[in-house]
Amino acid sequence: MWKQYVNASSIDEVVNVLSQKKASARVVAGATDLILEMERGVRKGIETLVDISRIPGLDIISLDEDGWIHLGANVTHNHCVASALLREYAYPLVRAAWEVGSPQIRNRGTVAGNLITASPANDTISPLMALGAQVTLVSARGSREVALQDFYTGVRKTVMAEDELLTDISFPALKMNQRGTFIKYALRRAQAISLLNITLILSFDQDKISSASITLGAVAPTIIHAVAAEKYLIGQALLQDVIETAAEMTQQAARPISDVRSSKTYRESMVRVMMRRGLQSLAARSEKADLPAAPILLWGKSNHIVEEPTPSSTIIGGGRIATRINGIPYEFSTGQDKTLLRLLREDAHLVGTKEGCAEGECGACTVYLDGVAVMACMVPAPRAHNAEIVTIEGISGEGELHPVQQAFIEAGAVQCGYCTPGFVMSAAKLLEERENPTKNEIQQAITGNLCRCTGYYKIVEAIDRAAHHQEGG
């Protein structure tokens, strides 16, 4: 799919490559959108991928002395979900990040990538727009800051030049008198694109609203503000009649289309419903009630922050991918233009990792990349260079099944077995992260894994059984 892959070790290296390659190069961190676009032929003419995922310092979330929060270009959705700083000062962004994909996708997909893809249905754009965010763009020509509201020019179109790298997302932290939430409406509880999403951020002067920011996603070519509703709410208390009027005014601001997922009329109606629910939750101060205090990340026990640079490398056709899989050194002179899934199956001949959807939906290809659970179909194979990978073949000890594997047998959780490796990998990482998970936490951990044979009851039972065996052991 690509001819050259650069594992970059510094921002300077990235901007130098971009200045030379321009339109034929793309920056990747998670690559969860770009790989699909390239495989489907949506993105053509890309010959060089520049991987920034191992540049230190770009996966940091920080608060500066002026009260602004900064997200580096490698901050993933799960970094946001796990951040105590964001939970306190930017809750709508945390909620939006939690709604993205599955744990495996949230471990790879970055907020910066979500912004750059520029789909109006992308979940993190709406809260960042409501928060008044700006982005920093760097090139060999210098750097510039662009307000997020000026960043988009249309569907999947931004003001970024071909040679620019987004290095930072920043926005003012919410103050003590501000509260907000993010509401997503989709066809499934997980792994679903927004039919619409709404972000609400309200400032209060005692019980009266002093300012309001309301942004709508998936109901117009770009994220839009419900300006009339914002103005109406100023000076009002969150009483039921005010909530109803604001919900109707927000509905009038929407400009949705009909597509395969929803009709225009249905989207318009649901804007009113979801706006009402969001305002009611803020009125009741219950907006954080259903977000887990300690969400499942499938990280294991590490925070997975990159602290030291990885040596720079450029991998081209015929180049070398040196990696460790299941603790064994591997060196490949093929597979440079593949996904990690195909490298494992076709070049390493480790066929336990299955290809189901090849779109990051089914979880059958779940592996551990540098300690975190990811979907191998969404990872470029050259990212394996100097990395540690664990597949289903490496999950068990010498001569013994992993407790999760044994529990799947005892509980009868295997039918056709095709999806089982992915479930086992997710469950094993869950038990590394949480010794005695609740049923809800087990369900969170497997939201990225699909099984077409069962109703999941036996799978959940097996994971619970493995946890109790582990605890007893």
Secondary structure, DSSP 4 states (H G I P E B T S, - for coil): --SEEEE-SSHHHHHHHHHHHGGGEEEESS-TTHHHHHHTTSS-S--EEEE-TT-TTTT-EEE-TTSEEEEETT-BHHHHHH-HHHHHH-HHHHHHHHTSS-HHHHHH-BHHHHHHH--TT-TTHHHHHHTT-EEEEEETTEEEEEEGGGTEEETTEES--TT-EEEEEEEEPP-TTEEEEEEEE-SSSSS---SEEEEEEEEEETTEEEEEEEEEESSSSS-EE-HHHHHHHTT----HHHHHHHHHHHHHH------SS--HHHHHHHHHHHHHHHHHHHHTT-TTTTS-SS---S-TT------SPPPPEEEETT--EEEEETTEEEEESS-TTSBHHHIIIIIS--TTS--SSSSSSS-TTEEEETTEEEEGGGSBGGGGTT-EEE-GGGSSBTTB--HHHHHHHHHT--SS-SSHHHHHHHHHHHHHH-SS--HHHHHHHTTT---SSS-SHHHHHHHHHHHHHHHH-
